[in-house]
């Protein structure tokens, strides 16, 4: 089985985010290669006018399945799933998704902070990919697998896995070969 993460931008490509993720993700997933794929358009059918947001499950389902590859979709839109007002990301076994809109300070009327935005995008990408490699939410608020219901919680946690989650990840990566 290929040990690959494919990055796919959905909609207009933010090359800075794409290159930052491509450069940094391999540090957190030993032995996994990261490849940038061609972007895909935002599926209009996923827009929910009454919410003024995109349906995260619809966007996730629209991502291509690539055999032996974990797909990370990156979209610069506001997403939700049933039961939640918004999401930072979403994951299934072979497809993951992060939504950039709410990771920016500007979304909340705050001054831009590009380095903080990129750090948040990386944390969310690692978190969602962690789910695709079999990790669940972690009770340790500093672990990247801790559930974030706000930017404050995202900012509190680090980009790395706690000792327990890292052990599970490494075991799952070994089993996945």
Secondary structure, DSSP 4 states (H G I P E B T S, - for coil): ---EEEEEEESS--HHHHHHHHHHGGGTSTT-EEEEPPPB---GGGEETTTTEEEHHHHHHHSPP-TTEEEEEEE-S-EEETTEEEESEEE-SSEEEEE-GGGSGGGGTPPP-HHHHHHHHHHHHHHHHHHHTT----S-TTSTTS--SSHHHHHHS-SS--HHHHHHHHHHHHHT-
